Amino acid sequence: MAAAIYTVGHSNHSALRFIDLLRDADIACVADVRSTPFSRRNPQFSQNALAASLKDAGIEYWFLGEVLGARPKDPDCYEGGKASYARIAATAAFREAIGDLIERSSETRIALMCAEKEPLECHRTILVGRALAQRGTDLKHIHADGRIEPHGEAEARLLHLMKETVDLLNDRAAALARAYDKQGKRMAFNATGA
């Protein structure tokens, strides 16, 4: 059975603070899900610098941005110039990478990493986390202050954020699907720049 998979945003942390967040959660492998693993504003999180910092800390670096990133190269993953999370999630490469993550999580504590500080503002939760949760993965989010939020709590916040109610007329699964879809469409990459 797969163990928990974590998510974390590098935000504007120093490399040392970021490593401390990972160590506090006993993370052994960082799975980078950024489509473009570079940062001008935070060069400590550009791919080579990050991989070196993680290696020095005894943490593995695993790049998955080509298959789990929010800015795919495949034009079929776009609708009207905007990335479609549903289309990305339906690709064979995405599904295979989700399976690989789940399989590896049984032997290695993994954290999915992207740039955004807030999990609900990032595809690591809205796209990748959703797919993992649908497969029964125990997902947890490492916040900038070190607090670890269970995915169920993050989903409750998402329902509130997207103004979705759960009651006799609206079951939780349907409300949650709408909330994920709304947030995904709101934040998806627009290749046209519009």
VEXSEFI-261643 format. One line per field, with one value per residue: x, y, z of N, C-alpha, C, CB in turn; residue in one letter; residue number from 1. Coordinates in Angstrom, 1 decimal. Atoms other than C-alpha are relative to their C-alpha. Glycine has a CB too. Layout:
N
nx	(X, ...)
ny	(Y, ...)
nz	(Z, ...)
cax	(X, ...)
cay	(Y, ...)
caz	(Z, ...)
cx	(X, ...)
cy	(Y, ...)
cz	(Z, ...)
cbx	(X, ...)
cby	(Y, ...)
cbz	(Z, ...)
type	(A, ...)
seq	(NUM, ...)
END
This chain:
194
nx	(0.8, -0.8, 0.0, 0.4, -0.8, 0.0, -0.3, -0.7, -0.3, -1.3, 0.3, -1.3, -0.8, -1.4, -0.3, -0.1, 1.4, 0.7, -0.6, 0.6, 1.4, 0.0, -0.6, 1.0, 1.1, -0.7, 0.0, -1.2, 0.0, 0.8, 0.4, 0.2, 1.1, 0.0, -0.3, -1.3, -0.6, -1.0, 0.6, -0.8, 0.1, -0.6, -0.9, -0.3, 1.0, -0.3, -0.2, -1.4, -0.3, 0.9, -0.5, -1.2, 0.4, 0.7, -1.0, -0.8, 0.8, 0.3, 1.3, 0.0, 0.7, 0.7, 0.7, 1.2, 0.7, 0.5, 1.2, 1.0, 0.0, 1.2, -0.1, -0.5, -0.5, 1.0, 1.1, 1.3, 0.3, 0.5, 1.3, 0.0, -1.2, -0.2, -0.3, 1.2, -0.5, 0.7, -0.7, -1.3, 0.2, 0.5, -1.1, -0.6, -1.2, 0.4, 0.5, -1.1, -0.8, 0.8, -0.2, -1.4, -0.1, 0.6, -0.8, -1.3, 0.3, 0.0, -1.3, -0.7, 0.9, -0.1, 0.7, 0.1, -0.4, 0.2, -0.4, 1.0, 0.1, 1.3, 0.3, 1.2, -0.3, -1.0, 0.4, -0.5, 1.1, 1.2, -0.2, -0.7, 0.6, 1.4, -0.2, -0.5, 1.1, 1.0, -0.5, 0.0, -1.3, 0.0, -0.7, -0.2, -0.6, -0.9, 0.2, -1.2, -0.4, -0.3, 1.2, 0.4, 1.4, 0.6, 0.6, 1.4, 0.1, -0.2, 1.2, 1.0, -0.3, 0.3, 1.4, 0.3, -0.6, 0.7, 1.4, 0.7, 0.6, 0.4, 1.2, 0.8, 0.2, -1.3, -0.9, -1.3, -0.8, 0.4, -0.4, -1.4, -0.4, 0.3, -1.0, -1.3, 0.1, 0.0, -1.3, -0.9, 0.3, -0.4, -1.4, -0.7, -0.9, 0.5, -1.1, 0.2, -0.3, 1.2)
ny	(-1.2, -1.3, -0.9, -1.4, -0.8, -1.3, -1.1, -1.2, -1.1, -0.6, -1.4, -0.8, 0.4, 0.2, 1.5, 0.6, 0.1, 1.0, 1.3, 0.2, 0.4, 1.4, 0.9, 0.1, 1.0, 1.2, 0.2, 0.6, -0.3, -1.1, 0.1, -1.3, 0.1, -1.3, 0.2, -0.7, 0.0, -1.1, -1.1, -1.2, -0.6, 0.9, 0.9, 1.2, 1.1, 0.4, 1.5, 0.4, -0.4, 0.8, 1.4, 0.0, -0.3, 1.2, 1.0, -0.3, 0.3, 1.4, 0.2, 0.3, -0.9, 0.8, -1.0, 0.6, -1.2, 0.2, 0.8, -0.5, -1.4, -0.7, -0.7, 1.1, -0.3, 0.6, -0.9, 0.6, -0.2, -1.4, -0.4, -1.4, -0.6, 0.1, 1.3, 0.7, 1.0, 1.3, 0.6, 0.4, 1.2, 1.2, 0.5, 1.3, -0.4, -0.5, 1.2, 0.9, -0.7, 0.1, 1.4, 0.1, -0.7, 0.8, 1.2, -0.4, -0.5, 1.1, 0.2, -1.3, -1.1, -1.0, -1.2, -0.7, -1.4, -1.0, -1.4, -0.8, 0.2, 0.5, 1.2, -0.2, -0.9, 0.7, 1.2, 1.2, 0.5, 0.0, 0.9, 1.2, 0.4, 0.6, 1.3, 0.9, 0.3, 0.8, 1.4, 0.4, -0.4, -0.9, -1.2, -1.0, -1.2, -0.7, -1.5, -0.8, -0.1, 1.3, 0.8, 1.0, 0.0, 1.2, -0.4, -0.2, -1.4, -0.9, 0.1, -0.8, -1.4, -0.2, -0.1, -1.3, -1.0, 0.1, -0.2, 1.2, 0.5, 1.4, 0.1, 1.0, -0.1, 0.0, 0.9, -0.5, 0.3, -0.8, -1.3, 0.0, 0.0, -1.3, -0.9, 0.3, -0.5, -1.5, -0.5, 0.3, -1.0, -1.3, -0.2, 0.6, -0.8, -0.5, -0.1, -1.2, -1.1, -0.9)
nz	(0.0, 0.1, -1.2, 0.3, 0.9, -0.5, 1.0, -0.6, 1.0, -0.4, -0.3, 0.1, -1.1, 0.3, 0.2, -1.4, -0.6, 0.8, -0.5, -1.3, 0.1, 0.5, -1.1, -1.0, 0.5, 0.4, 1.5, 0.5, 1.4, 0.5, 1.4, 0.6, 1.0, 0.8, 1.4, 0.3, -1.3, -0.2, -0.6, 0.0, -1.3, -1.1, 0.7, -0.8, 0.3, 1.4, 0.0, -0.4, -1.4, -0.9, -0.1, -0.7, -1.4, -0.5, -0.1, -1.2, -1.2, 0.0, 0.5, 1.4, 0.9, 1.1, 0.8, 0.7, 0.6, 1.4, 0.0, -1.0, -0.1, 0.3, 1.3, 0.9, 1.4, 0.9, 0.3, -0.3, -1.4, -0.1, 0.6, 0.2, -0.4, -1.5, -0.5, -0.5, -0.9, 0.3, 1.1, -0.4, -0.9, 0.8, 0.8, -0.5, -0.7, -1.3, -0.8, -0.4, -1.0, -1.2, -0.4, -0.5, -1.3, -1.0, -0.2, -0.7, -1.4, -1.0, -0.5, -0.1, -0.3, 1.1, 0.0, 1.3, -0.1, 1.0, -0.5, -0.8, -1.5, -0.4, 0.7, 0.9, 1.1, 0.8, 0.7, -0.7, -0.7, 0.8, 1.1, -0.4, -1.3, 0.3, 0.6, -1.1, -0.9, 0.6, 0.0, -1.3, -0.7, -1.2, 0.4, -1.0, 0.6, -0.9, 0.2, -0.2, -1.4, -0.5, -0.4, 1.0, 0.2, 0.7, 1.2, -0.2, -0.5, 1.2, 0.8, -0.6, 0.3, 1.4, 0.2, -0.5, 1.0, 1.2, -0.3, 0.2, -1.3, -0.1, -0.7, 0.6, 1.4, 0.5, -0.7, -0.1, 1.2, 1.1, -0.4, 0.1, 1.5, 0.5, -0.6, 0.7, 1.4, 0.0, -0.4, 1.1, 1.2, -0.4, -0.1, 1.1, 0.9, 1.2, 0.9, 0.9, -0.8, -0.2)
cax	(0.0, 1.3, 2.3, 1.4, 2.6, 3.3, 3.2, 5.3, 5.7, 9.2, 7.7, 10.5, 12.1, 15.9, 17.4, 18.1, 14.5, 13.2, 15.5, 14.3, 10.7, 11.5, 13.6, 10.8, 8.4, 11.1, 11.0, 13.5, 12.6, 11.4, 9.4, 9.6, 6.3, 7.1, 6.9, 9.8, 12.1, 13.8, 13.3, 14.7, 13.4, 14.5, 17.5, 18.1, 15.1, 16.4, 16.8, 20.6, 20.9, 17.9, 19.2, 22.6, 21.1, 18.9, 21.8, 23.9, 21.0, 20.7, 17.4, 16.8, 15.6, 13.1, 12.0, 8.4, 7.5, 7.3, 4.5, 2.9, 3.5, 0.7, 2.1, 2.3, 4.0, 1.2, -1.3, -4.1, -3.9, -5.2, -8.7, -8.8, -5.2, -5.7, -4.3, -7.1, -6.4, -9.0, -7.1, -3.7, -5.0, -6.4, -3.0, -1.3, 2.0, 0.2, -1.6, 1.6, 3.5, 0.7, 1.1, 4.9, 4.5, 2.1, 4.3, 7.5, 5.7, 5.5, 9.3, 10.3, 8.7, 8.0, 7.0, 5.6, 7.2, 6.1, 6.5, 3.3, 3.1, -0.6, -1.5, -4.9, -3.3, -1.1, -1.6, 0.4, -2.9, -5.6, -4.3, -1.8, -3.2, -6.7, -5.5, -3.6, -6.6, -8.9, -6.6, -6.9, -3.5, -3.1, -2.1, -0.7, 0.4, 3.4, 2.7, 5.3, 5.1, 5.8, 2.2, 1.0, -2.5, -4.4, -5.8, -9.4, -8.9, -7.6, -10.6, -12.9, -11.1, -11.5, -15.2, -15.5, -13.3, -15.3, -18.6, -19.7, -22.1, -22.7, -26.2, -29.1, -29.3, -25.5, -23.4, -19.8, -18.2, -20.2, -19.5, -15.9, -15.6, -17.2, -14.8, -11.7, -12.9, -13.6, -10.3, -8.5, -10.1, -9.4, -5.7, -4.8, -1.9, -3.0, -0.7, -2.2, -1.3, -4.8)
cay	(0.0, 3.5, 5.8, 9.5, 11.8, 15.4, 18.7, 21.8, 25.2, 26.7, 30.2, 32.7, 30.7, 30.6, 27.2, 26.5, 27.2, 25.0, 22.1, 22.6, 22.3, 19.0, 17.6, 18.4, 16.3, 13.6, 14.0, 11.8, 12.8, 16.0, 15.5, 18.7, 19.2, 22.6, 22.6, 25.1, 24.3, 27.7, 30.8, 34.3, 35.7, 32.8, 31.3, 28.9, 27.0, 26.8, 23.1, 22.8, 24.8, 23.0, 19.6, 20.4, 21.8, 18.7, 16.4, 18.1, 17.6, 13.9, 14.4, 13.0, 15.3, 13.8, 16.0, 15.2, 18.6, 17.3, 14.9, 16.5, 20.1, 22.7, 24.0, 20.9, 21.0, 18.9, 21.2, 18.7, 19.6, 23.1, 24.5, 27.9, 28.5, 27.7, 24.6, 22.1, 20.1, 17.5, 16.9, 16.9, 14.3, 12.1, 11.7, 8.3, 10.0, 11.8, 8.6, 6.6, 9.3, 9.2, 5.4, 5.8, 8.3, 6.1, 3.0, 4.9, 6.4, 3.0, 3.0, 6.7, 9.7, 12.1, 15.7, 17.2, 20.6, 23.6, 27.4, 28.6, 29.0, 28.2, 24.6, 25.7, 28.2, 25.5, 22.8, 20.4, 20.2, 21.1, 18.9, 16.4, 16.2, 15.6, 12.7, 11.2, 11.6, 10.0, 6.9, 6.8, 8.4, 10.0, 13.5, 16.1, 19.7, 21.3, 25.0, 27.8, 27.9, 24.1, 23.1, 20.0, 20.1, 16.8, 16.9, 16.6, 19.9, 21.5, 20.2, 21.7, 25.0, 24.6, 24.0, 27.2, 29.2, 28.1, 28.7, 25.1, 23.8, 20.2, 19.5, 17.2, 18.4, 18.6, 15.6, 16.2, 14.4, 16.4, 19.7, 18.9, 18.1, 21.4, 23.2, 21.5, 22.3, 26.0, 26.5, 24.7, 26.9, 30.0, 29.4, 27.4, 28.6, 30.7, 30.2, 33.2, 35.5, 36.9)
caz	(0.0, -0.9, 1.9, 2.0, -0.7, 0.3, -1.7, -1.1, -2.8, -2.9, -2.7, -2.0, 0.8, 1.1, 0.1, 3.8, 4.9, 2.1, 3.1, 6.7, 5.7, 3.8, 6.7, 9.2, 7.1, 6.6, 2.8, 1.0, -2.6, -4.2, -7.4, -9.3, -11.2, -12.8, -16.5, -16.6, -13.7, -13.5, -11.5, -12.2, -8.9, -6.8, -8.6, -5.7, -7.1, -10.7, -11.6, -11.3, -8.1, -6.5, -7.4, -6.0, -2.7, -2.3, -3.0, -0.4, 2.1, 1.2, -0.6, -4.1, -7.0, -9.5, -12.4, -13.6, -15.1, -18.7, -17.8, -14.7, -15.4, -16.0, -19.3, -21.6, -25.0, -26.5, -28.3, -27.7, -24.0, -24.8, -25.4, -27.0, -26.1, -22.4, -20.7, -20.0, -16.8, -17.8, -21.1, -19.4, -16.8, -19.6, -21.3, -21.0, -19.9, -17.0, -15.9, -16.0, -14.0, -11.4, -11.2, -10.8, -8.0, -6.1, -6.6, -5.4, -2.4, -0.8, -0.4, -0.5, 1.2, -1.7, -1.9, -5.1, -5.6, -7.5, -7.0, -5.4, -1.6, -1.3, -2.3, -3.7, -6.0, -7.7, -10.2, -7.8, -5.9, -8.4, -11.2, -9.8, -6.2, -7.6, -9.7, -6.7, -4.4, -6.9, -6.8, -3.0, -2.1, 1.3, 0.3, 2.6, 2.0, 3.6, 4.2, 4.4, 8.2, 8.4, 9.2, 7.4, 6.1, 5.3, 1.8, 3.1, 4.9, 1.7, -0.2, 2.4, 1.9, -1.9, -1.6, 0.5, -1.9, -4.9, -3.1, -3.4, -0.8, 0.3, 1.4, 0.6, -2.9, -3.5, -2.7, -1.7, -4.7, -7.2, -5.4, -5.2, -8.9, -9.7, -7.3, -8.8, -12.3, -11.5, -9.8, -12.6, -15.3, -13.2, -12.9, -16.0, -18.2, -21.1, -24.0, -25.9, -23.0, -22.9)
cx	(0.9, -0.1, -0.5, 0.9, -0.3, 0.1, 0.6, 0.2, 1.3, -0.2, 1.3, 0.9, 1.5, 0.1, 0.0, -1.4, -0.8, 0.4, -0.6, -1.4, -0.1, 0.5, -1.1, -1.1, 0.7, -0.1, 1.3, 0.2, -0.9, -0.3, -0.5, -1.1, -0.2, 0.3, 1.4, 0.7, 1.1, -0.7, 1.0, 0.0, 0.6, 0.9, 0.4, -0.9, 0.1, 0.5, 1.4, 0.3, -0.8, 0.5, 1.3, -0.3, -0.6, 1.0, 0.9, -0.7, -0.4, -1.4, 0.1, -0.9, -0.5, -0.8, -1.2, -0.8, -0.5, -1.3, -1.1, -0.1, -1.3, 0.1, 0.6, 0.4, -1.1, -1.2, -1.3, -0.4, -0.5, -1.4, 0.0, 1.2, 0.3, 0.2, -1.3, 0.5, -0.7, 0.8, 1.4, -0.1, -0.4, 1.2, 0.6, 1.3, -0.3, -0.4, 1.1, 0.9, -0.7, 0.2, 1.4, 0.2, -0.6, 0.9, 1.3, -0.3, 0.0, 1.4, 0.8, -1.0, 0.2, -0.8, -0.1, 0.3, -0.4, 0.3, -0.9, 0.0, -1.2, -0.4, -1.2, 0.2, 1.0, -0.6, 0.5, -1.2, -1.2, 0.0, 0.6, -0.6, -1.4, 0.1, 0.5, -1.2, -1.1, 0.5, 0.2, 1.3, -0.3, 0.9, 0.1, 0.8, 0.8, -0.1, 1.3, 0.4, 0.3, -1.2, -0.3, -1.5, -0.5, -0.8, -1.5, -0.3, 0.2, -1.2, -1.1, 0.2, -0.3, -1.5, -0.5, 0.4, -0.8, -1.5, -0.9, -0.6, -0.3, -1.2, -0.8, -0.1, 1.4, 0.9, 1.4, 0.9, -0.4, 0.4, 1.5, 0.5, -0.2, 1.1, 1.4, 0.0, 0.0, 1.3, 1.0, -0.1, 0.5, 1.5, 0.8, 0.8, -0.7, 1.1, -0.1, 0.4, -1.1, -0.6)
cy	(1.2, 0.8, 1.4, 0.6, 1.5, 1.0, 1.2, 1.0, 0.6, 1.5, 0.8, -0.3, 0.0, -1.5, -0.7, -0.2, -1.1, -1.4, -0.3, -0.5, -1.5, -0.9, -0.1, -0.9, -1.3, -0.4, -0.5, 0.3, 1.2, -0.3, 1.3, -0.1, 1.3, -0.3, 0.6, 0.1, 1.1, 1.1, 1.2, 0.7, -0.7, -1.0, -1.2, -1.1, -0.3, -1.5, -0.4, 0.3, -0.8, -1.4, -0.2, 0.2, -1.3, -1.1, 0.2, -0.3, -1.5, -0.3, -0.1, 1.1, -0.9, 1.0, -0.7, 1.1, -0.3, -0.8, 0.4, 1.5, 0.6, 0.7, -1.1, 0.5, -0.5, 0.9, -0.6, 0.2, 1.4, 0.1, 1.5, 0.7, -0.1, -1.5, -0.6, -1.1, -1.3, -0.7, -0.4, -1.3, -1.2, -0.6, -1.3, 0.3, 0.5, -1.2, -0.9, 0.7, -0.1, -1.4, -0.1, 0.7, -0.8, -1.2, 0.4, 0.5, -1.1, -0.3, 1.3, 1.1, 1.2, 1.2, 0.6, 1.4, 0.8, 1.4, 0.6, -0.4, -0.7, -1.2, 0.2, 0.9, -0.7, -1.2, -1.3, -0.6, -0.1, -1.0, -1.3, -0.6, -0.6, -1.4, -1.0, -0.3, -0.9, -1.5, -0.4, 0.4, 0.9, 1.2, 1.0, 1.2, 0.7, 1.5, 0.7, 0.1, -1.4, -0.8, -0.9, -0.2, -1.3, 0.5, 0.2, 1.4, 1.0, -0.1, 0.7, 1.5, 0.4, 0.1, 1.4, 1.1, 0.1, 0.1, -1.2, -0.5, -1.5, -0.1, -1.2, 0.0, 0.0, -0.9, 0.5, -0.3, 0.9, 1.5, 0.2, 0.0, 1.3, 1.0, -0.2, 0.6, 1.5, 0.5, -0.3, 0.9, 1.4, 0.2, -0.7, 0.9, 0.3, 0.2, 1.2, 1.3, 0.9, -0.2)
cz	(0.0, 1.3, -0.5, -1.0, 0.4, -1.2, 0.7, -1.1, 0.5, 0.4, -0.2, 1.2, -0.4, -0.2, 1.3, 0.6, -0.7, 0.4, 1.4, 0.0, -0.5, 1.1, 1.1, -0.3, -0.4, -1.5, -0.5, -1.5, -0.3, -1.5, -0.5, -1.1, -0.8, -1.4, -0.4, 1.3, 0.2, 0.7, 0.0, 1.4, 1.1, -0.7, 0.8, -0.3, -1.5, 0.1, 0.5, 1.5, 1.0, 0.2, 0.8, 1.5, 0.6, 0.2, 1.2, 1.3, 0.0, -0.5, -1.6, -0.8, -1.1, -0.8, -0.8, -0.7, -1.4, -0.1, 1.0, 0.1, -0.6, -1.4, -1.0, -1.4, -1.0, -0.3, 0.2, 1.4, 0.2, -0.6, -0.2, 0.5, 1.5, 0.3, 0.6, 1.0, -0.2, -1.2, 0.4, 0.8, -0.8, -0.8, 0.6, 0.8, 1.4, 0.9, 0.4, 1.1, 1.4, 0.6, 0.6, 1.4, 1.1, 0.3, 0.9, 1.4, 1.0, 0.6, 0.3, 0.4, -1.0, 0.2, -1.4, 0.2, -1.2, 0.6, 1.0, 1.5, 0.4, -0.9, -1.0, -1.2, -1.0, -0.6, 0.8, 0.8, -0.9, -1.1, 0.5, 1.3, -0.2, -0.5, 1.1, 1.0, -0.6, 0.0, 1.5, 0.8, 1.2, -0.3, 1.1, -0.5, 1.1, -0.2, 0.4, 1.4, 0.6, 0.4, -1.2, 0.0, -0.7, -1.2, 0.2, 0.5, -1.2, -0.9, 0.6, -0.2, -1.5, -0.2, 0.5, -1.0, -1.3, 0.2, -0.3, 1.3, -0.1, 0.9, -0.6, -1.5, -0.8, 0.7, -0.1, -1.3, -1.2, 0.2, -0.1, -1.4, -0.6, 0.5, -0.6, -1.4, -0.1, 0.3, -1.1, -1.2, 0.4, -0.1, -1.1, -0.8, -1.3, -1.0, -0.9, 0.8, 0.3, 1.4)
cbx	(-1.0, -0.5, 1.4, -0.1, -0.4, 1.1, -1.3, 1.3, -1.1, 1.0, -0.6, -0.4, -0.4, 0.9, 1.3, 0.9, -0.7, 0.2, 1.5, 0.1, -0.8, 0.9, 1.3, -0.6, -0.7, -0.6, -0.4, 0.0, -0.4, 0.7, -1.2, 1.3, -1.3, 1.0, -1.1, -0.2, 0.6, 0.6, -0.4, -0.5, -1.5, -1.2, 1.3, -0.1, -1.4, 1.0, -0.2, 1.0, -0.3, -1.4, 0.2, 1.0, -0.9, -1.1, 0.9, 0.4, -1.2, 0.2, -0.9, -0.6, 0.9, -0.9, 0.9, -0.9, 0.9, 1.1, 0.3, 0.4, 1.1, -0.4, 1.0, -1.1, 1.3, -0.6, 0.1, 0.1, 1.2, 1.0, -1.2, -1.2, 0.1, -1.2, 1.1, -0.9, -0.4, -1.4, 0.1, 0.6, -1.0, -1.1, 1.1, 0.4, 0.8, -1.1, -1.0, 0.9, 0.3, -1.5, -0.2, 0.9, -0.8, -1.4, 0.4, 0.7, -1.3, -0.5, 0.8, 0.8, 0.2, -0.5, 0.6, -1.5, 1.4, -1.5, 0.2, -1.4, 0.2, -1.1, -0.3, -1.2, 0.6, 1.2, 0.5, 1.2, -0.4, -0.3, 0.8, 1.5, -0.1, -0.7, 0.9, 1.1, -0.7, -0.2, 1.4, -0.2, 0.9, 0.5, -0.6, 0.8, -1.1, 1.5, -1.1, -0.2, -1.2, 0.9, -1.2, 0.7, -0.5, -0.9, 0.2, -0.5, 0.9, 1.3, -0.4, 0.0, 1.5, 0.6, -0.7, 0.6, 1.4, 0.3, -0.5, 0.9, -1.3, 1.3, -0.9, -1.4, -0.7, 0.6, -0.1, 0.7, -0.3, -1.5, -0.5, 0.6, -0.9, -1.4, 0.1, 0.3, -1.3, -1.0, 0.5, -0.2, -1.4, -0.5, 0.5, -1.0, 1.3, -0.9, 0.1, -1.4, 1.1, -1.1)
cby	(0.0, 0.8, 0.1, 0.9, -0.2, 0.3, 0.4, -0.4, 1.1, -0.2, 0.1, 1.5, -1.4, 0.5, -0.2, 0.8, 1.4, 0.2, 0.1, 1.3, 0.9, -0.1, 0.6, 1.4, 0.6, -1.2, 1.3, -1.5, -1.3, 1.4, -1.1, 0.7, -0.4, 1.0, 0.6, 1.4, -1.4, 0.5, -0.3, 0.9, 0.3, -0.7, 0.8, 0.4, 0.4, 0.9, -0.6, 0.5, 1.5, 0.0, -0.6, 1.1, 1.2, -0.4, -0.1, 1.5, 0.9, -0.6, 1.2, -1.4, 1.2, -1.2, 0.6, -0.7, 1.2, -0.8, -1.4, -0.6, 0.6, 0.9, 1.2, -1.1, -0.6, -1.3, 0.5, -1.5, -0.2, 1.0, -0.5, 0.6, 1.4, 0.6, -0.1, -0.6, 0.5, 0.2, 1.0, 1.1, 0.3, 0.5, 1.1, -0.9, 1.0, 1.0, -0.8, -0.2, 1.4, 0.3, -0.9, 0.7, 1.4, -0.5, -0.6, 1.1, 0.8, -1.3, -0.8, 0.4, 0.5, -0.7, 1.1, -0.2, 0.1, 0.0, 0.9, -0.2, 1.4, 1.1, -1.1, 0.5, 1.3, -0.3, -0.1, 0.4, 1.0, 1.4, 0.5, 0.3, 1.1, 1.0, 0.0, 0.6, 1.4, 0.4, 0.0, -1.4, 0.7, -0.8, 0.6, -0.6, 1.0, -0.5, 0.5, 1.4, 0.6, 0.1, 1.0, -1.4, 1.2, -0.8, -1.1, -1.0, 0.3, -0.5, -1.5, -0.3, 0.4, -1.2, -1.1, 0.3, -0.4, -1.3, 1.3, -1.1, 0.7, -0.8, 1.3, 0.0, 1.3, 1.5, -1.4, -0.6, -1.5, 0.0, 0.4, -1.2, -1.1, 0.5, -0.2, -1.5, -0.5, 0.5, -0.6, -1.4, 0.0, 0.3, -0.6, -0.8, -0.8, 1.3, -1.2, 0.1, 0.8, -0.4)
cbz	(1.2, -1.2, 0.6, 1.3, -1.6, 1.0, -0.7, 0.7, 0.0, -1.1, 1.4, 0.1, 0.4, 1.2, -0.8, 0.9, -0.1, -1.5, 0.0, 0.9, -1.1, -1.2, 0.6, 0.3, -1.1, 0.8, -0.7, 0.2, -0.8, 0.2, -0.1, -0.5, 0.6, 0.6, -0.9, -0.7, 0.3, -1.4, 1.5, -1.1, 0.2, 0.7, -0.4, 1.5, 0.3, -0.8, -1.3, -0.9, 0.2, -0.5, -1.5, -0.5, 0.1, -1.0, -1.3, 0.0, 0.0, 1.3, 0.3, -0.3, -0.5, 0.6, -1.0, 1.0, 0.0, -0.7, 0.2, 1.4, -0.9, 1.0, 0.1, -0.1, -0.3, 0.6, -1.4, -0.3, 0.8, -0.6, 0.9, 0.6, -0.4, 0.7, 1.0, -1.1, 1.5, -0.4, -1.2, 0.9, 1.0, -0.9, -0.2, -1.2, -0.8, -0.2, -0.8, -1.3, -0.4, -0.2, -1.1, -1.0, -0.1, -0.5, -1.3, -0.8, 0.0, -0.7, -1.0, -1.2, 1.5, -1.3, 1.0, -0.6, 0.3, -0.6, -1.2, -0.6, 0.7, -0.1, 0.9, 0.9, 0.5, 0.9, -1.4, 0.9, 1.2, -0.5, -1.1, 0.2, 0.9, -1.0, -1.1, 0.7, 0.4, -1.5, -0.7, 0.1, -1.0, 1.3, -1.3, 1.3, -0.5, -0.2, 0.9, -0.6, 0.7, 1.1, 0.2, 0.3, -0.7, 0.9, -1.1, 1.1, 1.1, -0.8, -0.2, 1.6, 0.3, -0.8, 0.9, 1.4, -0.3, -0.8, -0.6, -0.7, 0.3, 0.6, 0.0, 0.6, -0.4, -0.1, -0.5, 1.2, -0.4, -0.3, 1.4, 0.8, -0.7, 0.4, 1.5, 0.0, -0.7, 1.0, 1.3, -0.4, -0.4, 1.4, 1.3, -0.9, -0.2, 0.2, -0.9, -0.5, -0.7, -1.0)
type	(M, A, A, A, I, Y, T, V, G, H, S, N, H, S, A, L, R, F, I, D, L, L, R, D, A, D, I, A, C, V, A, D, V, R, S, T, P, F, S, R, R, N, P, Q, F, S, Q, N, A, L, A, A, S, L, K, D, A, G, I, E, Y, W, F, L, G, E, V, L, G, A, R, P, K, D, P, D, C, Y, E, G, G, K, A, S, Y, A, R, I, A, A, T, A, A, F, R, E, A, I, G, D, L, I, E, R, S, S, E, T, R, I, A, L, M, C, A, E, K, E, P, L, E, C, H, R, T, I, L, V, G, R, A, L, A, Q, R, G, T, D, L, K, H, I, H, A, D, G, R, I, E, P, H, G, E, A, E, A, R, L, L, H, L, M, K, E, T, V, D, L, L, N, D, R, A, A, A, L, A, R, A, Y, D, K, Q, G, K, R, M, A, F, N, A, T, G, A)
seq	(1, 2, 3, 4, 5, 6, 7, 8, 9, 10, 11, 12, 13, 14, 15, 16, 17, 18, 19, 20, 21, 22, 23, 24, 25, 26, 27, 28, 29, 30, 31, 32, 33, 34, 35, 36, 37, 38, 39, 40, 41, 42, 43, 44, 45, 46, 47, 48, 49, 50, 51, 52, 53, 54, 55, 56, 57, 58, 59, 60, 61, 62, 63, 64, 65, 66, 67, 68, 69, 70, 71, 72, 73, 74, 75, 76, 77, 78, 79, 80, 81, 82, 83, 84, 85, 86, 87, 88, 89, 90, 91, 92, 93, 94, 95, 96, 97, 98, 99, 100, 101, 102, 103, 104, 105, 106, 107, 108, 109, 110, 111, 112, 113, 114, 115, 116, 117, 118, 119, 120, 121, 122, 123, 124, 125, 126, 127, 128, 129, 130, 131, 132, 133, 134, 135, 136, 137, 138, 139, 140, 141, 142, 143, 144, 145, 146, 147, 148, 149, 150, 151, 152, 153, 154, 155, 156, 157, 158, 159, 160, 161, 162, 163, 164, 165, 166, 167, 168, 169, 170, 171, 172, 173, 174, 175, 176, 177, 178, 179, 180, 181, 182, 183, 184, 185, 186, 187, 188, 189, 190, 191, 192, 193, 194)
END
